[in-house]
Amino acid sequence: MGYPDEVFALIDNVHSAFSNSKTIEQAEAAWDYFHVLEAYIERTWPYEPATMDTLRCLKSSLSTFTMHIRQRMPSPYNGWRGDLSSLRNRVSPKYDERGKSL
């Protein structure tokens, strides 16, 4: 599997893991998926400030979500979904294999 499928699979794993988190144990286990994605992005796009800022926003949103799960709030913060979507858009290829804009 290569780019962009690899990064999309990592993003999908984060989405699935956090979407299915109903207990603090599940939310904490979901962080493993985020850390794999984070390492991939930091390794692949270290010099793109907008991508790194989007990653930081996602991390903050996931922290808020996890805190709400820990506090057993009936409706945990779901803003992380928008941040994850923004990250996906940031890392999406802008050109096809022939160099044409997508």
C-alpha positions as a Markdown table, in Angstrom:
| # | Residue | x | y | z |
|---|---|---|---|---|
| 1 | Met | 0.0 | 0.0 | 0.0 |
| 2 | Gly | 1.4 | 3.4 | -0.9 |
| 3 | Tyr | 0.5 | 7.0 | -0.7 |
| 4 | Pro | -2.2 | 8.2 | -0.4 |
| 5 | Asp | -3.9 | 4.9 | 0.6 |
| 6 | Glu | -1.5 | 4.4 | 3.5 |
| 7 | Val | -2.3 | 7.7 | 5.2 |
| 8 | Phe | -6.0 | 7.4 | 4.4 |
| 9 | Ala | -6.0 | 4.0 | 6.1 |
| 10 | Leu | -4.3 | 5.5 | 9.2 |
| 11 | Ile | -6.9 | 8.3 | 9.2 |
| 12 | Asp | -9.7 | 5.8 | 8.9 |
| 13 | Asn | -8.3 | 3.8 | 11.8 |
| 14 | Val | -8.3 | 6.9 | 14.0 |
| 15 | His | -11.9 | 7.7 | 13.0 |
| 16 | Ser | -13.1 | 4.2 | 13.7 |
| 17 | Ala | -11.3 | 3.9 | 17.0 |
| 18 | Phe | -12.6 | 7.2 | 18.4 |
| 19 | Ser | -16.1 | 6.8 | 16.9 |
| 20 | Asn | -16.4 | 3.5 | 18.7 |
| 21 | Ser | -15.1 | 4.8 | 22.0 |
| 22 | Lys | -17.8 | 4.6 | 24.7 |
| 23 | Thr | -15.6 | 3.9 | 27.7 |
| 24 | Ile | -12.3 | 5.5 | 28.9 |
| 25 | Glu | -10.5 | 2.3 | 28.2 |
| 26 | Gln | -11.6 | 2.3 | 24.6 |
| 27 | Ala | -10.8 | 6.0 | 24.3 |
| 28 | Glu | -7.3 | 5.5 | 25.7 |
| 29 | Ala | -6.7 | 2.5 | 23.4 |
| 30 | Ala | -7.8 | 4.6 | 20.5 |
| 31 | Trp | -4.9 | 6.9 | 21.1 |
| 32 | Asp | -2.5 | 4.2 | 19.9 |
| 33 | Tyr | -4.0 | 4.7 | 16.4 |
| 34 | Phe | -3.6 | 8.5 | 16.7 |
| 35 | His | 0.1 | 8.1 | 17.6 |
| 36 | Val | 0.8 | 6.0 | 14.6 |
| 37 | Leu | -0.9 | 8.6 | 12.4 |
| 38 | Glu | 0.9 | 11.4 | 14.1 |
| 39 | Ala | 4.3 | 9.8 | 13.6 |
| 40 | Tyr | 3.5 | 9.2 | 9.9 |
| 41 | Ile | 2.5 | 12.8 | 9.4 |
| 42 | Glu | 5.5 | 14.2 | 11.3 |
| 43 | Arg | 7.8 | 12.0 | 9.2 |
| 44 | Thr | 6.2 | 12.8 | 5.9 |
| 45 | Trp | 5.2 | 16.5 | 6.1 |
| 46 | Pro | 7.5 | 18.0 | 8.8 |
| 47 | Tyr | 8.0 | 21.3 | 7.0 |
| 48 | Glu | 4.4 | 22.0 | 6.1 |
| 49 | Pro | 3.2 | 24.3 | 8.9 |
| 50 | Ala | -0.5 | 24.2 | 8.0 |
| 51 | Thr | -0.4 | 20.4 | 8.1 |
| 52 | Met | 1.4 | 20.4 | 11.4 |
| 53 | Asp | -1.1 | 22.9 | 12.8 |
| 54 | Thr | -4.0 | 20.8 | 11.7 |
| 55 | Leu | -2.4 | 17.8 | 13.4 |
| 56 | Arg | -2.1 | 19.8 | 16.6 |
| 57 | Cys | -5.7 | 20.9 | 16.4 |
| 58 | Leu | -6.8 | 17.3 | 16.0 |
| 59 | Lys | -4.7 | 16.2 | 19.0 |
| 60 | Ser | -6.3 | 18.9 | 21.1 |
| 61 | Ser | -9.8 | 17.9 | 20.0 |
| 62 | Leu | -9.1 | 14.3 | 20.8 |
| 63 | Ser | -7.9 | 15.3 | 24.2 |
| 64 | Thr | -11.1 | 17.1 | 24.9 |
| 65 | Phe | -13.1 | 14.2 | 23.6 |
| 66 | Thr | -11.2 | 11.8 | 25.9 |
| 67 | Met | -11.6 | 14.1 | 28.9 |
| 68 | His | -15.4 | 14.2 | 28.3 |
| 69 | Ile | -15.5 | 10.4 | 28.1 |
| 70 | Arg | -13.5 | 10.2 | 31.3 |
| 71 | Gln | -16.0 | 12.6 | 33.0 |
| 72 | Arg | -18.8 | 10.4 | 31.6 |
| 73 | Met | -20.5 | 13.3 | 29.8 |
| 74 | Pro | -23.6 | 12.2 | 28.0 |
| 75 | Ser | -22.6 | 13.9 | 24.8 |
| 76 | Pro | -18.8 | 14.0 | 24.4 |
| 77 | Tyr | -17.1 | 16.7 | 22.2 |
| 78 | Asn | -17.3 | 15.7 | 18.5 |
| 79 | Gly | -15.3 | 18.6 | 17.0 |
| 80 | Trp | -12.5 | 16.1 | 16.4 |
| 81 | Arg | -14.4 | 14.8 | 13.4 |
| 82 | Gly | -14.0 | 18.1 | 11.6 |
| 83 | Asp | -10.3 | 18.3 | 12.5 |
| 84 | Leu | -9.8 | 14.8 | 11.2 |
| 85 | Ser | -11.5 | 15.7 | 7.9 |
| 86 | Ser | -9.4 | 18.8 | 7.6 |
| 87 | Leu | -6.3 | 16.7 | 8.1 |
| 88 | Arg | -7.4 | 14.3 | 5.4 |
| 89 | Asn | -7.9 | 17.2 | 3.0 |
| 90 | Arg | -4.5 | 18.6 | 3.9 |
| 91 | Val | -2.7 | 15.3 | 3.0 |
| 92 | Ser | -4.8 | 14.5 | -0.1 |
| 93 | Pro | -2.8 | 14.5 | -3.3 |
| 94 | Lys | -3.2 | 17.7 | -5.3 |
| 95 | Tyr | -2.0 | 16.1 | -8.6 |
| 96 | Asp | -2.5 | 12.8 | -10.3 |
| 97 | Glu | 0.4 | 10.6 | -11.5 |
| 98 | Arg | 0.6 | 12.6 | -14.8 |
| 99 | Gly | 1.0 | 15.9 | -12.9 |
| 100 | Lys | -2.5 | 17.2 | -13.7 |
| 101 | Ser | -4.3 | 19.0 | -10.9 |
| 102 | Leu | -7.1 | 17.0 | -9.2 |
